[in-house]
Amino acid sequence: MARRTPLNEAHRKLGARMVDFAGWDMPVQYSSVIGEHEAVRNAVGLFDVSHMGEVEFSGPGALETVNALISNDLARISDGQAVYAGLLNEQGTFVDDIVAYRFSPERIFICVNSSNREKDFAWMKEHAKGVKPVDRGDDFAQIAVQGPKAGGLVQRLTKTDTSKIGTYRFAEGEVAGVKSIISRTGYTGEDGFELYCAPDDAVKLWDALLTEGQQDGVKPCGLGARDSLRTEMKYALYGNDIDDQHTALEAGLGWIVKLDKAAFIGKDALVAQKAAGVKRKLVGFEVTGSGIPRHGYAIHKDGKPVGEVTSGTMGPSVKKPIGIGYVPAELAAEGSTFDVDVRGRPVPAVVVKTPFYKKP
């Protein structure tokens, strides 16, 4: 049986269509994917992301231990800041992508993808030299509040001054009387917060956000809208756009790889790849013919397969069929053209600058 978040019954009462996602019974949509997508772009939407995993490193040496495991650099940020990073294997490809929160040099909190939760913890436990990780995945529920009206909504429910929480910063406080980690992070391209709380408090927090957010036009949103929103921003999804077959440099995520910091797993492979030149790259493209690209579709050049679509959709905000995929480096420049094999039919596409969506 699929695992359930503390909000499972709340989703069913709201009429959500539920699907199995990475072994979890999750809402894919409540009303319509497009309606929920537009609510996040124009007002505010709520996502239950309690299926994500959490791991904590606590004690002297926690920062140094985690820094040797992740590609980004916790030493460059301050307490109360977070960084997006990769957990890489020795080949420089992905074990997972994560967000690491620096509470102090002796307390580092990591959010991992739900599909990799057990794998990541086992990997960290095996490779951590120093402080040992603690799996805290059952200690937290998580609600993402996303959209241009998210800041106002959360502020009305907390005494914490959210204007002082900058992007990729966080604070501890109460929201609707619920003890929370209030993190100005998200996966939609909009302003917003991700709120971590105890599982037993999740329904209280969810209901308070829905009630208070009525004046903002709040909508509960499912995985469908979450995917279209992140695709328009070209945010990578583990299992689609990044995995253990593609390096961080090939994925265009060199900005989360700090090759000038002390050793971390995967560093040597990436240094060598950078020196030799990256042979394939993850690009964003628009389909200029008739068809919608989907994950797994082949990319052809002059009739020969040269790559594969990793994500694709009809972008509700950009109103174009858009996709992400790996192509040879010589086809990665903006303006390069190729065909996407849409159910046996070659459909022309062109590489474009990303993100696909930019705020008006």
Secondary structure in CASP SS format (residue, H / E / C, confidence):
PFRMAT SS
TARGET T0000
AUTHOR 0000-0000-0000
METHOD secondary structure of the structure
MODEL  1
M C 1.00
A C 1.00
R E 1.00
R C 1.00
T C 1.00
P C 1.00
L C 1.00
N H 1.00
E H 1.00
A H 1.00
H H 1.00
R H 1.00
K H 1.00
L C 1.00
G C 1.00
A C 1.00
R E 1.00
M E 1.00
V E 1.00
D E 1.00
F E 1.00
A C 1.00
G C 1.00
W E 1.00
D E 1.00
M E 1.00
P E 1.00
V E 1.00
Q E 1.00
Y C 1.00
S C 1.00
S C 1.00
V H 1.00
I H 1.00
G H 1.00
E H 1.00
H H 1.00
E H 1.00
A H 1.00
V H 1.00
R H 1.00
N H 1.00
A C 1.00
V C 1.00
G E 1.00
L E 1.00
F E 1.00
D E 1.00
V C 1.00
S C 1.00
H C 1.00
M C 1.00
G E 1.00
E E 1.00
V E 1.00
E E 1.00
F E 1.00
S E 1.00
G C 1.00
P C 1.00
G C 1.00
A H 1.00
L H 1.00
E H 1.00
T H 1.00
V H 1.00
N H 1.00
A C 1.00
L C 1.00
I E 1.00
S C 1.00
N C 1.00
D C 1.00
L H 1.00
A H 1.00
R H 1.00
I C 1.00
S C 1.00
D C 1.00
G C 1.00
Q E 1.00
A E 1.00
V E 1.00
Y E 1.00
A E 1.00
G E 1.00
L E 1.00
L E 1.00
N C 1.00
E C 1.00
Q C 1.00
G C 1.00
T E 1.00
F E 1.00
V E 1.00
D E 1.00
D E 1.00
I E 1.00
V E 1.00
A E 1.00
Y E 1.00
R E 1.00
F E 1.00
S E 1.00
P C 1.00
E C 1.00
R E 1.00
I E 1.00
F E 1.00
I E 1.00
C E 1.00
V E 1.00
N C 1.00
S H 1.00
S H 1.00
N H 1.00
R H 1.00
E H 1.00
K H 1.00
D H 1.00
F H 1.00
A H 1.00
W H 1.00
M H 1.00
K H 1.00
E H 1.00
H H 1.00
A C 1.00
K C 1.00
G C 1.00
V C 1.00
K C 1.00
P C 1.00
V E 1.00
D E 1.00
R C 1.00
G C 1.00
D C 1.00
D C 1.00
F C 1.00
A E 1.00
Q E 1.00
I E 1.00
A E 1.00
V E 1.00
Q E 1.00
G C 1.00
P C 1.00
K C 1.00
A H 1.00
G H 1.00
G H 1.00
L H 1.00
V H 1.00
Q H 1.00
R H 1.00
L C 1.00
T C 1.00
K C 1.00
T C 1.00
D C 1.00
T H 1.00
S H 1.00
K H 1.00
I C 1.00
G C 1.00
T C 1.00
Y C 1.00
R E 1.00
F E 1.00
A E 1.00
E E 1.00
G E 1.00
E E 1.00
V E 1.00
A C 1.00
G C 1.00
V E 1.00
K E 1.00
S E 1.00
I E 1.00
I E 1.00
S E 1.00
R C 1.00
T C 1.00
G C 1.00
Y C 1.00
T C 1.00
G C 1.00
E C 1.00
D C 1.00
G E 1.00
F E 1.00
E E 1.00
L E 1.00
Y E 1.00
C E 1.00
A C 1.00
P H 1.00
D H 1.00
D H 1.00
A H 1.00
V H 1.00
K H 1.00
L H 1.00
W H 1.00
D H 1.00
A H 1.00
L H 1.00
L H 1.00
T H 1.00
E H 1.00
G H 1.00
Q H 1.00
Q H 1.00
D H 1.00
G C 1.00
V C 1.00
K E 1.00
P E 1.00
C E 1.00
G C 1.00
L H 1.00
G H 1.00
A H 1.00
R H 1.00
D H 1.00
S H 1.00
L H 1.00
R H 1.00
T H 1.00
E H 1.00
M C 1.00
K C 1.00
Y C 1.00
A C 1.00
L C 1.00
Y E 1.00
G C 1.00
N C 1.00
D C 1.00
I E 1.00
D C 1.00
D C 1.00
Q C 1.00
H C 1.00
T E 1.00
A C 1.00
L C 1.00
E C 1.00
A C 1.00
G C 1.00
L C 1.00
G H 1.00
W H 1.00
I H 1.00
V C 1.00
K C 1.00
L C 1.00
D C 1.00
K C 1.00
A C 1.00
A C 1.00
F C 1.00
I C 1.00
G C 1.00
K H 1.00
D H 1.00
A H 1.00
L H 1.00
V H 1.00
A H 1.00
Q H 1.00
K H 1.00
A H 1.00
A H 1.00
G C 1.00
V C 1.00
K C 1.00
R E 1.00
K E 1.00
L E 1.00
V E 1.00
G E 1.00
F E 1.00
E E 1.00
V E 1.00
T C 1.00
G C 1.00
S C 1.00
G C 1.00
I C 1.00
P C 1.00
R C 1.00
H C 1.00
G C 1.00
Y C 1.00
A E 1.00
I E 1.00
H E 1.00
K E 1.00
D C 1.00
G C 1.00
K E 1.00
P E 1.00
V E 1.00
G E 1.00
E E 1.00
V E 1.00
T E 1.00
S E 1.00
G E 1.00
T E 1.00
M E 1.00
G E 1.00
P C 1.00
S C 1.00
V C 1.00
K C 1.00
K E 1.00
P E 1.00
I E 1.00
G E 1.00
I E 1.00
G E 1.00
Y E 1.00
V E 1.00
P E 1.00
A H 1.00
E H 1.00
L H 1.00
A C 1.00
A C 1.00
E C 1.00
G C 1.00
S C 1.00
T E 1.00
F E 1.00
D E 1.00
V E 1.00
D E 1.00
V E 1.00
R C 1.00
G C 1.00
R E 1.00
P E 1.00
V E 1.00
P E 1.00
A E 1.00
V E 1.00
V E 1.00
V C 1.00
K C 1.00
T C 1.00
P C 1.00
F C 1.00
Y C 1.00
K C 1.00
K C 1.00
P C 1.00
END
